[in-house]
Structure formats: C-alpha cells, structure tokens
Amino acid sequence: MCAINDDGSACKFEARGEAMTNKPIGDKEGYCLFHSRDIAWKQASGFEKALMDFVRQQIEDKSSKPVDLSGAVLDESVNKLWPLDFGTKKLQLDNCEIHAPVLFEGVECEGALSFKHTIISRKVLIKIRY
Ligand SMILES: [Zn+2]
C-alpha cells in the first residue's frame, strides 16, 4: 500500500487505477507510482502508461466526477494529457508537484482546469490559440 496514507489503506490512485492493472508496486520509500517523487523509478516502472490509463478510465467514467490527479507527483508525461479530449470533465491537478517543463498548447477544456497549490518546478509555456 502507498505510504501516503498513515493507516495503511490504499491511496486513491491504488484504489482507482493501479489496482485495476494488478501492479502493487511502490518505490523504496513505499509510495505508489503516482505519489512517488523518485522520477527515475517512476519512469522505469511505466508511469506514463499508468497515468494515461488512469486518466482515460476517468474520462470514460460517465459520472460527473472530475478527472482527479490531485496530489500526484508528475513528470514530463503530464504533457501527454493535453491532446486528450476531456469533454465536459473537470481536470483537477490540485496539490500536484510537476517536475518537468510544462507546455500548454492547444489545451481545450470545456469543463475546468484546476491547479490550486500546484508547484511546477521547471519552465512553463502557455500558448493560447483563438
Ligand atoms: Zn499513492
């Protein structure tokens, strides 16, 4: 189980994403793929695919729940999310740490994009097209 929860329960990513792919893996500090700050380990462990699978599952979920990545530690694979069609889903990236340059180009979000308390530790470029 992910070390993010003190009580030993599954974190939301394990409960909703990783559990479905049967990958009970954690970094050397016990954090899951989404909560780990060990970027090299994440990349070697297939984080990009796990991220994309997790997000696609949440987009396909017909409920009104947002695509919730809040609390995740993200690498450059976050940039692979922007071309996805989120429809009317809200993309929630609150309380995230993004350890990569972020390029927002042609991001279309009918719902909302929320970045509360998120830290982007590298260059950010926002290109807006009309
Ligand atoms: Zn976790």
Boltz pocket constraint, residues with backbone or C-beta under 6 A from the ligand:
constraints:
  - pocket:
      binder: B
      contacts: [[A, 2], [A, 3], [A, 4], [A, 11], [A, 12], [A, 13], [A, 14], [A, 31], [A, 32], [A, 33], [A, 34], [A, 35]]
      max_distance: 6.0
